[in-house]
């Protein structure tokens, strides 16, 4: 896991040399034929990557994006309207029937279908009209790391080319260096808090929420910690009842409109006795963990999860576990 996570900068650098014309052509197609609706099709870590891509599309292009409940197609056979739809599937293996079948369904109905997939020879890659390989390379660890990061980058490339934003695309090209720098950050302070932990809340908001979702999943997968992700806007509702002295919270306060509120939340939770790990850029004095930054705030989640993955791999070992072989899990999950 650690080796593969730290290879992300190299794999992203390679991805950025590939399919440049295809992304440009897809962007031109979407501008010439604007979809009436946009949906994502994904599971697990890939769904968290889809959440990030959806945020970019909504924030930068003003298009509402829906996460498709795949059972509507695979089990319920619902008569969904597919005309003038953009369907984006994200997958590492491209093999799960509940990801492949909806893309086939939407393509047959005339939708524009896009697969962001690591296995370019997979059923998903063959089912979609537009296939953009992630180029993460073989991933042996069960816990996805470099394939997740390359999925985030692919989603950003799609949004950037659709918007035809040269500055944003230039910022994406600078990601390999920023990812490498992220692997060098010292998050050892988190190990002192989390090595004995049995549960944790992971908090983000807006563009940082997908990072909270992914981090919570990795805590469960690799360190057997009961982790839940919450938006900073939601934690003061029901989840607040769980907070007690010493309860650990990891808060991702990336740059952007939500950052100030997340910093205030960290202060409030500390006042309630929580053991808060505030991850924020180096200009935030209250931080416990330093978040890396990218060339633009919209790309900060990509480098933030890179820093987290390095810590998560060390945490798993510190808890006496093997992050490469989580119990009860396999690399490819096939559901209907």
Phi, psi and omega in degrees: 000313182296315180298316182291321178298318182287349177274359186300320182298319179294319182289324177293318178303319179291315180305321185291348175269352187251153174054028180298317180290324180297317177297318179298318179294319178296317178300316179296321178298317182290328176288324180283331182229073184301128180289144176284335178214153180229136177220156177243151181228112184190163176228155171059224180302323179296327177291327176293322175295322177296323178300319178293313178300320179297319179298316179299316182295318180291316185286323187264333184244351177074017181260128176291141183233134180248138171272116187287125166289106190298336180295340175301327179267311190284327183248314186273344180053043181294143181279074184283142177279120186254349184295140178059034179249144168253119179248121183246117176256140177233131183200146174281309185270329184068024186248342186290127182303327183282355170261321183290314186300315178297324179294319175298317180299312183290323179295317179297333180272005176095007179285159168278121184243134183232132175245121170258101194218142183283324180267101185288352177254011186282165176302324179295316180300323180284334184282330186275152176288318180245118179245122179244100181298143180283332180060035176284344186078174179302137178238110186271328177295138178298319179285120180289135176227288182294330177290329176291314181296318178292332174293318177300317181295318179298319177296321177294320178298317179300312181296318182295319179286325175298315179285340182059047184258101184297323181294318179294318179295324176294321177296322177298321180297338180272001184296321183306316179295318179294323177294318178298316179299325181296329180290344184268354183287147182265107176250027183296336178300332179291329183295323180298323181280320193264340180302319178269001188287147174251340181209159179200149167255137177244128190236137171212180174202145180065232186288344178271352182296321176302328177292321177297317178300313182293319180297318179299319178297317181292325175301317179293311185297312193255342181234004177052042175256131177289102186242139176231140178259137178224149168289144176300339178279345185256339190295336180281358176272234183303316183303334181303331182296339181277343186289129176214177181305125176087356181296127183278137173230133171250119184244121178267105180253072177288166181297153178132184187296332184275349189299313184302317180294324179291324177294318177296321178299318179301317180296318180295317181293325175297322178295336178269003176097001180291152176266092190269131169252101179269115177262117184208161179298166189290354176270002178259107187296330185282358187292152169258329182233139182269123176272136172288162176234153178257188182290342177212147184304330181296342179259357181303323179302330182293318180279334177296315181290333176298313178298320179297316184302320180298314178297318183298322178295317178292324180296317180302314179295319180297334179269008177079024183246170177250107184295343182276343182223071178299143183293144176069006185244153174229163186292318181250124178247125180247118177232159181253000000 
